[in-house]
Amino acid sequence: MDSHGQYGQQVVWAVVGTGVGPLLLAATREGLVGVVFHATDEVRDSALERLASRLGCEPAEEPGSPLLTEAIRQLEAYFAGERRAFDLPLDWSLVSGFHREVLRELAAGVPYGTVVGYGDLAGRVGRPEGAQAVGAAMGANPLPVVVPCHRVVESDGGLGGFGGGLETKRRLLALEGVLPAPLF
């Protein structure tokens, strides 16, 4: 509680090792609020500054926090090939409007082992001409992997873009059986 007896925003974070490198996970009392790829010291520090600015409080490193425990467990199971869907509370406060609508549809409607085109996803949210806007929503996704933007591809079968890098996207799609596993 703060000095006025109110509960302020709390943000906790941890870095966990995964099959695609270190991920920074951040959570609030509402749920998982951020997932950041390639969480080296520099990337981690930059991400924590952005979170502090956007959420109005300084994130605290607490890998054992109950706010992170289940997210860490489910992500470890996913990367071990033992989990196909996430069942976590999510804090959507870092995304709003059309982006939030698209990301919620993606999370609910594109299951493990499947892909969807940018245009198809736009059509699902009532904006059939909004493929580029869907691409922007994927780029703004604060919860990659859990909200599976890696499952959104180009209509011609190309991978499209990916904030975590195309090699990471390939690895995630291979993990889910959509692409063959890399040979090396």
C-alpha positions in Angstrom: 0.0 0.0 0.0 1.1 3.5 -0.6 1.0 6.3 2.0 -2.7 6.9 1.3 -3.7 3.3 2.0 -4.2 2.6 -1.7 -2.7 -0.3 -3.6 -0.6 1.1 -6.4 0.5 -0.5 -9.6 2.9 -3.4 -9.1 5.0 -4.8 -11.9 7.3 -7.7 -11.4 9.6 -9.3 -13.9 12.0 -12.2 -14.5 14.1 -13.5 -17.4 13.7 -17.1 -18.3 15.7 -19.3 -20.7 13.7 -20.8 -23.6 14.3 -22.7 -26.8 14.3 -19.3 -28.6 16.6 -17.6 -26.1 16.0 -15.5 -23.0 12.5 -14.1 -22.6 11.7 -11.2 -20.2 8.3 -11.8 -18.6 6.5 -9.0 -16.8 3.3 -9.2 -14.8 0.9 -7.0 -12.8 -1.8 -7.9 -10.4 -4.1 -8.2 -13.5 -1.9 -10.7 -15.3 1.0 -11.1 -17.7 1.6 -7.7 -19.2 4.8 -8.2 -21.3 6.9 -10.8 -23.0 10.2 -9.6 -24.6 12.4 -11.7 -26.9 16.2 -11.8 -26.7 16.3 -10.4 -23.2 20.1 -9.6 -23.1 21.1 -7.0 -20.6 20.6 -4.1 -23.1 17.3 -5.3 -24.4 16.1 -6.1 -20.9 17.0 -2.6 -19.6 15.3 -0.9 -22.5 12.2 -3.0 -22.1 12.0 -2.2 -18.4 12.4 1.5 -19.0 9.5 1.3 -21.5 7.4 -0.6 -19.0 8.1 1.9 -16.2 7.1 4.8 -18.5 4.0 3.2 -19.8 2.7 1.7 -16.5 3.8 4.4 -14.2 5.9 2.4 -11.8 9.3 0.9 -11.6 9.3 -2.9 -12.4 10.9 -5.1 -9.7 12.9 -8.2 -10.4 11.0 -11.0 -8.6 11.4 -14.4 -10.4 9.7 -16.1 -7.5 6.7 -13.8 -7.5 3.3 -15.6 -7.5 2.3 -13.2 -10.3 4.9 -14.9 -12.6 5.0 -18.5 -11.3 2.2 -19.8 -13.5 3.3 -17.9 -16.6 6.9 -19.3 -16.2 5.5 -22.9 -15.7 3.3 -22.7 -18.8 6.0 -21.2 -21.0 8.4 -23.9 -19.9 5.8 -26.6 -20.7 5.2 -25.0 -24.1 8.8 -25.0 -25.1 9.1 -28.6 -23.8 6.3 -29.5 -26.3 4.0 -30.4 -23.4 1.5 -27.5 -23.7 -0.5 -26.3 -26.7 -2.5 -23.5 -25.2 -2.0 -20.9 -22.5 -4.4 -20.4 -19.7 -3.2 -17.2 -18.1 -4.7 -14.0 -16.9 -3.5 -11.3 -19.3 -3.1 -7.6 -18.6 -4.1 -5.8 -21.9 -3.2 -2.3 -20.6 -0.3 -1.9 -23.1 -2.5 -2.2 -26.2 -5.9 -0.7 -27.0 -8.5 -0.2 -29.8 -8.1 -2.1 -33.0 -4.8 -3.7 -31.9 -6.4 -5.1 -28.8 -9.3 -6.4 -30.8 -7.0 -8.2 -33.3 -4.8 -9.6 -30.6 -7.7 -11.0 -28.7 -9.1 -12.6 -31.8 -5.6 -14.1 -32.5 -5.3 -15.5 -29.0 -8.8 -17.0 -29.0 -9.1 -18.1 -32.6 -5.8 -19.3 -34.0 -4.8 -22.5 -32.2 -1.5 -24.3 -31.8 -0.2 -25.8 -35.0 -2.2 -23.5 -37.3 -1.6 -20.3 -39.1 -3.7 -17.4 -40.4 -3.1 -14.8 -43.1 -2.9 -11.1 -42.2 -6.0 -10.5 -44.4 -7.9 -13.4 -43.0 -7.4 -12.1 -39.5 -8.5 -8.6 -40.6 -11.7 -10.2 -42.0 -12.3 -12.0 -38.7 -12.5 -8.6 -36.9 -14.7 -7.0 -39.6 -11.9 -5.1 -41.5 -11.3 -7.2 -44.6 -9.1 -4.5 -46.1 -7.1 -4.1 -43.0 -4.2 -6.6 -43.6 -1.6 -3.8 -43.1 -3.3 -2.7 -39.9 -3.2 -6.3 -38.7 0.6 -6.3 -39.4 0.9 -3.2 -37.2 -1.1 -4.9 -34.5 1.3 -7.8 -34.6 4.2 -5.5 -34.3 2.6 -3.9 -31.2 1.9 -7.2 -29.5 3.2 -6.9 -25.9 2.6 -10.6 -25.3 4.3 -12.6 -28.1 4.3 -16.4 -27.8 1.3 -16.3 -25.4 -0.6 -14.2 -27.9 0.7 -16.1 -30.9 1.6 -13.5 -33.5 4.1 -16.0 -34.9 1.1 -17.8 -36.3 0.2 -14.9 -38.7 1.7 -15.3 -42.1 1.4 -13.8 -45.6 -1.3 -15.0 -47.9 1.2 -16.4 -50.4 2.8 -18.6 -47.7 5.6 -16.2 -46.8 6.5 -15.8 -43.2 5.9 -12.1 -43.0 7.6 -10.1 -40.4 8.2 -10.8 -36.7 9.5 -8.6 -33.9 11.5 -11.5 -32.5 13.2 -12.0 -35.8 12.4 -14.5 -38.6 14.6 -17.2 -37.2 12.6 -17.1 -33.9 9.4 -17.2 -35.9 10.6 -20.3 -37.8 11.6 -22.0 -34.5 8.2 -21.3 -33.0 6.4 -22.6 -36.0 8.6 -25.7 -36.1 7.9 -26.3 -32.5 4.2 -26.3 -33.3 4.7 -28.6 -36.3 3.8 -26.0 -38.9 7.3 -25.9 -40.4 10.0 -28.6 -40.4 12.5 -28.3 -37.6 15.8 -26.5 -38.6 18.5 -28.9 -39.6 21.2 -27.0 -37.7 
